[in-house]
């Protein structure tokens, strides 16, 4: 005697199997979609936490870090249970990649922090500092001693979105200049020019 599954009155066994497969496929699609969106959220939160470090209250950074860890644990835990589940693996990877892209977009729009551009030039430090100042940025020039002798050291504190402009000025004048860029966690006083378009 065939007993119908609960809630499926009058269904044949084959019908029930087909419906079960449809439900499982829907669960796979829904699960993959959730993994994707939660992973995007996780990377976005990580970007915001990085942007707010040293600029916002410790409570804000702490809260973002907690949510970042939670979203990572949720997605990684599901994927790690079955590494042969290709849809989940692909969703996890695409979520990470998309989250990175979204994070870069947010950083470009909200990244109002500052960076320090360090420029070392053997023979062109004076033209570089003059060009940087002419472009509307504050710049400090001093002398230093390198392996090959005396060098000029230039320090420029600029908004992160203006760093590329400062670096281009230095490279155009001295293609051999040694340039490094560092995150300025805290800026107080001094001339902080915003450049000229």
C-alpha positions in Angstrom: 0.0 0.0 0.0 1.4 3.4 -1.0 1.0 6.1 1.5 1.0 9.7 0.2 3.7 11.9 1.8 2.3 14.3 4.4 0.7 17.3 2.6 0.9 15.7 -0.8 -2.5 14.0 -1.0 -3.1 12.0 -4.1 0.5 12.3 -5.4 2.3 9.5 -7.0 5.8 8.5 -5.7 7.4 9.8 -9.0 5.6 13.1 -8.6 6.9 13.4 -5.0 10.5 12.7 -6.2 10.2 15.3 -8.9 8.9 17.9 -6.4 11.6 17.0 -3.9 14.3 17.6 -6.6 12.8 21.0 -7.5 12.8 22.0 -3.8 16.4 20.9 -3.5 17.4 22.8 -6.7 15.6 25.9 -5.3 17.5 25.5 -2.0 20.8 25.3 -3.9 20.0 28.5 -5.8 18.8 30.3 -2.7 21.8 29.1 -0.7 24.3 30.2 -3.4 22.6 33.6 -3.7 22.7 34.1 0.1 26.4 33.1 0.2 27.1 35.6 -2.6 25.3 38.6 -1.0 26.6 37.9 2.5 30.2 37.7 1.2 29.8 41.0 -0.7 28.5 42.5 2.6 31.4 41.0 4.5 34.1 42.6 2.2 32.2 45.9 2.2 32.2 46.0 6.0 35.9 45.2 6.0 36.5 48.2 3.7 34.4 50.5 6.0 36.3 49.2 9.0 39.6 50.0 7.3 38.4 53.5 6.4 37.2 54.2 9.9 40.2 53.0 11.8 41.9 56.0 13.4 39.1 58.3 12.3 35.9 57.0 14.0 35.2 55.9 17.5 36.6 52.6 18.7 33.0 51.4 19.3 32.2 51.8 15.6 35.3 50.0 14.5 34.6 47.2 17.1 31.0 46.8 15.8 32.1 46.6 12.2 34.8 44.1 13.1 32.2 41.9 14.9 29.8 41.9 11.9 32.7 41.3 9.5 33.7 38.2 11.5 30.1 37.0 11.8 29.4 37.3 8.0 32.7 35.5 7.2 32.0 32.7 9.7 28.5 32.2 8.3 29.6 31.9 4.6 32.9 30.1 5.1 31.2 27.6 7.5 28.6 26.7 4.9 31.1 26.3 2.1 33.6 24.4 4.1 31.0 21.7 4.9 31.0 20.5 1.3 33.9 21.6 -0.9 32.4 19.6 -3.8 29.5 21.9 -3.9 30.5 23.9 -7.0 27.6 26.5 -6.9 28.5 27.4 -3.4 32.2 27.7 -4.1 31.6 29.8 -7.2 29.2 32.1 -5.2 31.7 32.5 -2.4 34.5 33.4 -4.9 32.3 35.8 -6.9 31.0 37.3 -3.7 34.6 38.0 -2.6 35.5 39.5 -5.9 32.4 41.6 -6.1 32.8 42.8 -2.6 36.3 43.9 -3.3 35.0 45.9 -6.3 32.3 47.5 -4.2 34.9 48.2 -1.5 37.1 50.0 -3.9 34.2 52.0 -5.1 33.2 53.0 -1.6 36.8 53.8 -0.7 37.0 56.1 -3.8 33.9 57.9 -2.8 34.3 58.0 1.0 38.0 57.8 1.4 38.6 61.3 2.7 41.8 60.3 4.6 45.3 61.4 4.0 48.5 59.8 2.8 52.1 60.8 3.0 54.1 60.7 -0.2 57.8 60.4 0.3 59.9 61.3 -2.6 63.7 60.8 -2.8 65.5 62.4 -5.8 69.3 62.6 -6.3 69.3 65.7 -8.5 65.8 67.0 -9.1 64.3 67.5 -5.6 64.1 71.3 -6.0 62.1 71.3 -9.2 59.9 68.6 -7.8 59.0 70.5 -4.6 58.4 73.6 -6.6 56.0 71.8 -9.0 54.2 70.1 -6.1 53.7 73.5 -4.4 52.6 75.1 -7.7 50.0 72.3 -8.0 48.5 73.4 -4.7 50.0 70.9 -2.3 52.1 71.5 0.8 55.6 70.0 0.5 58.6 69.9 2.8 62.1 69.5 1.3 65.2 68.4 3.2 68.6 66.9 2.5 69.6 63.3 3.2 72.5 60.9 2.6 72.0 57.9 0.4 74.3 55.1 -0.8 75.4 57.1 -3.8 75.8 60.4 -1.9 73.5 63.3 -1.1 69.8 63.2 -2.0 66.8 65.4 -1.7 63.9 64.3 0.5 60.4 65.6 -0.1 57.4 64.9 2.1 53.9 65.6 0.9 50.7 65.0 2.9 47.7 64.9 0.5 44.3 63.5 0.3 44.3 59.9 -0.8 42.5 60.7 -4.0 45.2 63.2 -4.9 48.1 60.9 -4.3 48.2 59.9 -8.0 48.6 63.5 -9.0 51.5 64.1 -6.7 53.2 60.9 -7.8 52.8 61.9 -11.5 54.4 65.3 -10.9 57.4 63.7 -9.3 57.7 61.0 -12.0 57.4 63.5 -14.8 60.3 65.6 -13.4 62.5 62.7 -12.3 61.6 59.2 -13.6 64.3 57.8 -11.4 62.9 59.2 -8.2 62.2 56.7 -5.3 58.6 57.2 -4.2 56.7 55.6 -1.3 53.2 56.2 -0.1 52.1 55.7 3.5 48.8 55.9 5.3 48.5 59.0 7.5 46.5 57.8 10.4 46.2 61.2 12.0 46.8 64.7 10.6 47.0 67.9 12.8 47.8 71.4 11.6 50.2 72.2 8.7 49.4 73.2 5.1 47.0 70.7 3.6 46.5 71.8 0.1 43.8 70.3 -2.1 45.6 70.7 -5.4 44.5 72.6 -8.4 42.6 71.1 -11.3 
